Amino acid sequence: MEYKHLILEKEDELAIVKINRPPVNALNSEVVTEIHQMFDELEKDEQVKVIILTGEGKAFVAGADISEMVDFGPEGGAEFSKKGQAAFDKIENTPKPVIAAINGFALGGGCEIAMACDIRIAVEGAKLGQPEVNLGVIPGFAGTQRLPRLVGKGKAKELIFTGNMVTAEEAEQIGLVNQVLTAEELMNTAKEMAKTIASKGPAAVRAAKLAINEGVNYELSKGLEIENRAFAKLFETEDQKEGMKAFLEKRKPEWKDK
């Protein structure tokens, strides 16, 4: 389908999705719907192994569109929140790894969409945060849930209660981003990381993502059961046999995703 606010580029097995709503890529209902549809399409695209999400211009996503939300009542607020939560759940739960290349401000909904991605790398000078209390609301696209899971409950409460932003460097220190890079390095690093992931056993990568995402929501004993089932199921695949034979034969595996 045609997208008004998203740009899709493909390079071999990589898909690069750019949010493009000048001047700061603010999220409104239309953008959120497009994001959900885009990731649904990419999930079904067998050529795509890894997805990179970034922003066009100087911002990643500077937040949600306040001009749309200002006149919401409780029902409108609930609908908008559910729409954003569903779209970001789609990102988190797609079997394909998603790398957020944070090229500028990632605030409010921008921080929330970044947290839905599997890996976050950020440019020097980027700012991240959940400033919703400055507007008299709270994060509504899962920020109150994903942020404590990433940085711990205490730090998440500090950031959400104060509405303070953190620099990319501070975000790295608290575990909100994986790496901080120069502007020149950001997309090259994202692509190299994506290519590395795409070169691995695809069924194994999917199983690892599933085991991690499901397991962190349970106590360790339940998480171990989830891991055990995922591990065992891979021994039904041709790729497991190929990967191990290739290792023993000292050659590169030829994955069939079977």
MARZASE-398629 format. One record per residue (C-alpha): residue number from 1; residue in three letters; y, z, x. Coordinates in nm, 2 decimals, padded with zeros to 4 digits, always signed. Example, Ala and Ser with C-alpha at 12.3 -4.5 7.8 and 13.67 -1.06 7.14 Angstrom:
BEGIN
<atom 1 ALA <-00.45 +00.78 +01.23>>
<atom 2 SER <-00.11 +00.71 +01.37>>
% end
This chain:
BEGIN
<atom 1 MET <+00.00 +00.00 +00.00>>
<atom 2 GLU <+00.37 -00.03 +00.10>>
<atom 3 TYR <+00.54 +00.28 +00.23>>
<atom 4 LYS <+00.91 +00.34 +00.20>>
<atom 5 HIS <+00.94 +00.65 +00.42>>
<atom 6 LEU <+00.65 +00.61 +00.66>>
<atom 7 ILE <+00.58 +00.37 +00.95>>
<atom 8 LEU <+00.22 +00.31 +01.05>>
<atom 9 GLU <+00.13 +00.17 +01.39>>
<atom 10 LYS <-00.22 +00.11 +01.52>>
<atom 11 GLU <-00.34 +00.09 +01.88>>
<atom 12 ASP <-00.71 +00.03 +01.91>>
<atom 13 GLU <-00.87 +00.34 +01.76>>
<atom 14 LEU <-00.54 +00.53 +01.72>>
<atom 15 ALA <-00.31 +00.55 +01.42>>
<atom 16 ILE <+00.05 +00.65 +01.48>>
<atom 17 VAL <+00.23 +00.77 +01.16>>
<atom 18 LYS <+00.61 +00.81 +01.18>>
<atom 19 ILE <+00.81 +00.99 +00.92>>
<atom 20 ASN <+01.12 +00.78 +00.86>>
<atom 21 ARG <+01.38 +00.92 +00.63>>
<atom 22 PRO <+01.71 +00.92 +00.81>>
<atom 23 PRO <+01.90 +01.11 +00.92>>
<atom 24 VAL <+01.66 +01.40 +00.97>>
<atom 25 ASN <+01.34 +01.30 +00.79>>
<atom 26 ALA <+01.38 +01.56 +00.51>>
<atom 27 LEU <+01.08 +01.59 +00.28>>
<atom 28 ASN <+01.12 +01.52 -00.09>>
<atom 29 SER <+00.85 +01.46 -00.35>>
<atom 30 GLU <+00.83 +01.09 -00.27>>
<atom 31 VAL <+00.78 +01.15 +00.10>>
<atom 32 VAL <+00.52 +01.42 +00.04>>
<atom 33 THR <+00.33 +01.18 -00.20>>
<atom 34 GLU <+00.34 +00.90 +00.06>>
<atom 35 ILE <+00.20 +01.14 +00.33>>
<atom 36 HIS <-00.09 +01.24 +00.11>>
<atom 37 GLN <-00.17 +00.87 +00.03>>
<atom 38 MET <-00.13 +00.76 +00.39>>
<atom 39 PHE <-00.38 +01.02 +00.52>>
<atom 40 ASP <-00.62 +00.94 +00.24>>
<atom 41 GLU <-00.61 +00.58 +00.35>>
<atom 42 LEU <-00.65 +00.66 +00.72>>
<atom 43 GLU <-00.94 +00.89 +00.64>>
<atom 44 LYS <-01.13 +00.59 +00.49>>
<atom 45 ASP <-01.03 +00.35 +00.78>>
<atom 46 GLU <-01.34 +00.34 +01.00>>
<atom 47 GLN <-01.15 +00.19 +01.29>>
<atom 48 VAL <-00.92 +00.49 +01.32>>
<atom 49 LYS <-01.06 +00.78 +01.52>>
<atom 50 VAL <-00.75 +00.99 +01.59>>
<atom 51 ILE <-00.41 +01.02 +01.42>>
<atom 52 ILE <-00.08 +01.10 +01.58>>
<atom 53 LEU <+00.20 +01.22 +01.35>>
<atom 54 THR <+00.56 +01.21 +01.47>>
<atom 55 GLY <+00.92 +01.16 +01.34>>
<atom 56 GLU <+01.13 +00.85 +01.37>>
<atom 57 GLY <+01.47 +00.92 +01.54>>
<atom 58 LYS <+01.58 +01.25 +01.68>>
<atom 59 ALA <+01.41 +01.48 +01.43>>
<atom 60 PHE <+01.04 +01.55 +01.36>>
<atom 61 VAL <+01.11 +01.69 +01.01>>
<atom 62 ALA <+01.42 +01.91 +00.97>>
<atom 63 GLY <+01.29 +02.06 +00.64>>
<atom 64 ALA <+01.26 +01.99 +00.27>>
<atom 65 ASP <+01.52 +01.81 +00.08>>
<atom 66 ILE <+01.75 +02.09 -00.06>>
<atom 67 SER <+01.94 +01.84 -00.28>>
<atom 68 GLU <+01.61 +01.78 -00.48>>
<atom 69 MET <+01.52 +02.15 -00.49>>
<atom 70 VAL <+01.85 +02.31 -00.59>>
<atom 71 ASP <+01.81 +02.26 -00.96>>
<atom 72 PHE <+01.44 +02.35 -00.98>>
<atom 73 GLY <+01.32 +02.62 -01.22>>
<atom 74 PRO <+00.99 +02.81 -01.17>>
<atom 75 GLU <+00.78 +02.52 -01.30>>
<atom 76 GLY <+00.95 +02.27 -01.07>>
<atom 77 GLY <+00.92 +02.50 -00.78>>
<atom 78 ALA <+00.55 +02.55 -00.84>>
<atom 79 GLU <+00.49 +02.18 -00.88>>
<atom 80 PHE <+00.67 +02.09 -00.56>>
<atom 81 SER <+00.49 +02.36 -00.37>>
<atom 82 LYS <+00.15 +02.25 -00.49>>
<atom 83 LYS <+00.23 +01.89 -00.40>>
<atom 84 GLY <+00.32 +01.99 -00.04>>
<atom 85 GLN <+00.02 +02.22 -00.01>>
<atom 86 ALA <-00.21 +01.95 -00.12>>
<atom 87 ALA <-00.07 +01.69 +00.11>>
<atom 88 PHE <-00.08 +01.92 +00.41>>
<atom 89 ASP <-00.43 +02.03 +00.32>>
<atom 90 LYS <-00.52 +01.66 +00.33>>
<atom 91 ILE <-00.40 +01.65 +00.69>>
<atom 92 GLU <-00.58 +01.97 +00.80>>
<atom 93 ASN <-00.91 +01.88 +00.63>>
<atom 94 THR <-00.93 +01.51 +00.72>>
<atom 95 PRO <-01.23 +01.48 +00.95>>
<atom 96 LYS <-01.02 +01.29 +01.20>>
<atom 97 PRO <-00.83 +01.49 +01.46>>
<atom 98 VAL <-00.45 +01.49 +01.41>>
<atom 99 ILE <-00.20 +01.54 +01.69>>
<atom 100 ALA <+00.16 +01.64 +01.60>>
<atom 101 ALA <+00.41 +01.49 +01.85>>
<atom 102 ILE <+00.71 +01.70 +01.77>>
<atom 103 ASN <+01.00 +01.50 +01.89>>
<atom 104 GLY <+01.28 +01.72 +01.76>>
<atom 105 PHE <+01.36 +01.97 +01.48>>
<atom 106 ALA <+01.05 +02.10 +01.30>>
<atom 107 LEU <+01.19 +02.34 +01.05>>
<atom 108 GLY <+01.07 +02.46 +00.71>>
<atom 109 GLY <+00.84 +02.18 +00.58>>
<atom 110 GLY <+00.85 +02.03 +00.92>>
<atom 111 CYS <+00.70 +02.33 +01.08>>
<atom 112 GLU <+00.45 +02.35 +00.80>>
<atom 113 ILE <+00.33 +01.99 +00.84>>
<atom 114 ALA <+00.30 +02.04 +01.22>>
<atom 115 MET <+00.09 +02.35 +01.16>>
<atom 116 ALA <-00.14 +02.14 +00.94>>
<atom 117 CYS <-00.22 +01.92 +01.24>>
<atom 118 ASP <-00.50 +02.01 +01.48>>
<atom 119 ILE <-00.29 +02.00 +01.80>>
<atom 120 ARG <+00.08 +02.03 +01.85>>
<atom 121 ILE <+00.28 +01.90 +02.15>>
<atom 122 ALA <+00.66 +01.93 +02.15>>
<atom 123 VAL <+00.95 +01.78 +02.34>>
<atom 124 GLU <+01.18 +01.99 +02.54>>
<atom 125 GLY <+01.47 +02.11 +02.33>>
<atom 126 ALA <+01.28 +02.10 +02.00>>
<atom 127 LYS <+01.33 +02.39 +01.76>>
<atom 128 LEU <+01.07 +02.52 +01.52>>
<atom 129 GLY <+01.09 +02.78 +01.25>>
<atom 130 GLN <+01.07 +02.88 +00.88>>
<atom 131 PRO <+01.43 +02.94 +00.78>>
<atom 132 GLU <+01.37 +02.94 +00.40>>
<atom 133 VAL <+01.50 +03.30 +00.35>>
<atom 134 ASN <+01.84 +03.16 +00.43>>
<atom 135 LEU <+01.81 +02.96 +00.11>>
<atom 136 GLY <+01.68 +03.25 -00.10>>
<atom 137 VAL <+01.32 +03.12 -00.10>>
<atom 138 ILE <+01.01 +03.15 +00.12>>
<atom 139 PRO <+00.79 +02.88 +00.28>>
<atom 140 GLY <+00.61 +02.70 +00.00>>
<atom 141 PHE <+00.40 +02.44 +00.18>>
<atom 142 ALA <+00.15 +02.70 +00.33>>
<atom 143 GLY <+00.39 +02.84 +00.60>>
<atom 144 THR <+00.31 +03.20 +00.49>>
<atom 145 GLN <-00.06 +03.13 +00.54>>
<atom 146 ARG <-00.08 +02.90 +00.85>>
<atom 147 LEU <+00.18 +03.07 +01.06>>
<atom 148 PRO <+00.01 +03.41 +01.08>>
<atom 149 ARG <-00.32 +03.24 +01.15>>
<atom 150 LEU <-00.16 +03.07 +01.45>>
<atom 151 VAL <+00.07 +03.33 +01.60>>
<atom 152 GLY <-00.05 +03.66 +01.44>>
<atom 153 LYS <+00.08 +03.85 +01.14>>
<atom 154 GLY <+00.35 +04.04 +01.32>>
<atom 155 LYS <+00.52 +03.75 +01.48>>
<atom 156 ALA <+00.48 +03.54 +01.17>>
<atom 157 LYS <+00.66 +03.81 +00.97>>
<atom 158 GLU <+00.94 +03.83 +01.22>>
<atom 159 LEU <+01.00 +03.45 +01.21>>
<atom 160 ILE <+00.97 +03.42 +00.83>>
<atom 161 PHE <+01.17 +03.74 +00.75>>
<atom 162 THR <+01.46 +03.66 +00.99>>
<atom 163 GLY <+01.45 +03.28 +00.94>>
<atom 164 ASN <+01.51 +03.25 +01.32>>
<atom 165 MET <+01.42 +02.94 +01.50>>
<atom 166 VAL <+01.23 +02.93 +01.83>>
<atom 167 THR <+01.26 +02.68 +02.11>>
<atom 168 ALA <+00.96 +02.46 +02.20>>
<atom 169 GLU <+00.91 +02.68 +02.51>>
<atom 170 GLU <+00.90 +03.00 +02.30>>
<atom 171 ALA <+00.67 +02.82 +02.06>>
<atom 172 GLU <+00.43 +02.75 +02.34>>
<atom 173 GLN <+00.44 +03.11 +02.45>>
<atom 174 ILE <+00.34 +03.24 +02.11>>
<atom 175 GLY <+00.07 +02.97 +02.05>>
<atom 176 LEU <+00.26 +02.76 +01.80>>
<atom 177 VAL <+00.25 +02.46 +02.02>>
<atom 178 ASN <+00.00 +02.36 +02.29>>
<atom 179 GLN <+00.23 +02.19 +02.54>>
<atom 180 VAL <+00.60 +02.12 +02.60>>
<atom 181 LEU <+00.69 +01.78 +02.75>>
<atom 182 THR <+00.99 +01.57 +02.84>>
<atom 183 ALA <+01.10 +01.30 +02.59>>
<atom 184 GLU <+00.95 +01.04 +02.82>>
<atom 185 GLU <+00.62 +01.22 +02.84>>
<atom 186 LEU <+00.57 +01.31 +02.47>>
<atom 187 MET <+00.42 +01.00 +02.32>>
<atom 188 ASN <+00.24 +00.89 +02.63>>
<atom 189 THR <+00.07 +01.24 +02.64>>
<atom 190 ALA <-00.01 +01.22 +02.27>>
<atom 191 LYS <-00.17 +00.88 +02.31>>
<atom 192 GLU <-00.37 +00.98 +02.62>>
<atom 193 MET <-00.50 +01.29 +02.45>>
<atom 194 ALA <-00.58 +01.08 +02.14>>
<atom 195 LYS <-00.77 +00.82 +02.35>>
<atom 196 THR <-00.96 +01.10 +02.53>>
<atom 197 ILE <-01.07 +01.24 +02.19>>
<atom 198 ALA <-01.15 +00.90 +02.06>>
<atom 199 SER <-01.38 +00.84 +02.36>>
<atom 200 LYS <-01.61 +01.13 +02.26>>
<atom 201 GLY <-01.90 +01.14 +02.01>>
<atom 202 PRO <-01.72 +01.08 +01.68>>
<atom 203 ALA <-01.97 +01.28 +01.47>>
<atom 204 ALA <-01.95 +01.57 +01.72>>
<atom 205 VAL <-01.57 +01.57 +01.70>>
<atom 206 ARG <-01.58 +01.58 +01.32>>
<atom 207 ALA <-01.84 +01.86 +01.33>>
<atom 208 ALA <-01.63 +02.06 +01.57>>
<atom 209 LYS <-01.32 +02.03 +01.35>>
<atom 210 LEU <-01.52 +02.13 +01.04>>
<atom 211 ALA <-01.68 +02.43 +01.21>>
<atom 212 ILE <-01.35 +02.56 +01.35>>
<atom 213 ASN <-01.15 +02.51 +01.03>>
<atom 214 GLU <-01.41 +02.67 +00.81>>
<atom 215 GLY <-01.52 +02.94 +01.05>>
<atom 216 VAL <-01.18 +03.10 +01.12>>
<atom 217 ASN <-01.16 +03.20 +00.75>>
<atom 218 TYR <-01.47 +03.42 +00.78>>
<atom 219 GLU <-01.60 +03.71 +00.99>>
<atom 220 LEU <-01.78 +03.61 +01.31>>
<atom 221 SER <-02.13 +03.64 +01.17>>
<atom 222 LYS <-02.05 +03.39 +00.89>>
<atom 223 GLY <-01.87 +03.16 +01.14>>
<atom 224 LEU <-02.18 +03.16 +01.36>>
<atom 225 GLU <-02.38 +03.04 +01.06>>
<atom 226 ILE <-02.13 +02.75 +01.00>>
<atom 227 GLU <-02.15 +02.66 +01.37>>
<atom 228 ASN <-02.53 +02.67 +01.37>>
<atom 229 ARG <-02.56 +02.44 +01.07>>
<atom 230 ALA <-02.31 +02.19 +01.22>>
<atom 231 PHE <-02.48 +02.20 +01.56>>
<atom 232 ALA <-02.83 +02.15 +01.41>>
<atom 233 LYS <-02.72 +01.86 +01.19>>
<atom 234 LEU <-02.60 +01.66 +01.49>>
<atom 235 PHE <-02.96 +01.64 +01.62>>
<atom 236 GLU <-03.02 +01.41 +01.33>>
<atom 237 THR <-02.78 +01.15 +01.47>>
<atom 238 GLU <-02.85 +00.86 +01.70>>
<atom 239 ASP <-02.53 +00.95 +01.89>>
<atom 240 GLN <-02.68 +01.28 +02.00>>
<atom 241 LYS <-02.98 +01.11 +02.15>>
<atom 242 GLU <-02.75 +00.85 +02.31>>
<atom 243 GLY <-02.51 +01.10 +02.45>>
<atom 244 MET <-02.78 +01.31 +02.62>>
<atom 245 LYS <-02.97 +01.01 +02.75>>
<atom 246 ALA <-02.65 +00.87 +02.89>>
<atom 247 PHE <-02.58 +01.20 +03.07>>
<atom 248 LEU <-02.92 +01.20 +03.22>>
<atom 249 GLU <-02.89 +00.84 +03.32>>
<atom 250 LYS <-02.55 +00.89 +03.47>>
<atom 251 ARG <-02.37 +00.63 +03.25>>
<atom 252 LYS <-02.11 +00.62 +02.98>>
<atom 253 PRO <-02.25 +00.66 +02.62>>
<atom 254 GLU <-02.22 +00.38 +02.37>>
<atom 255 TRP <-02.14 +00.56 +02.05>>
<atom 256 LYS <-02.24 +00.41 +01.72>>
<atom 257 ASP <-02.12 +00.69 +01.49>>
<atom 258 LYS <-02.47 +00.71 +01.34>>
% end
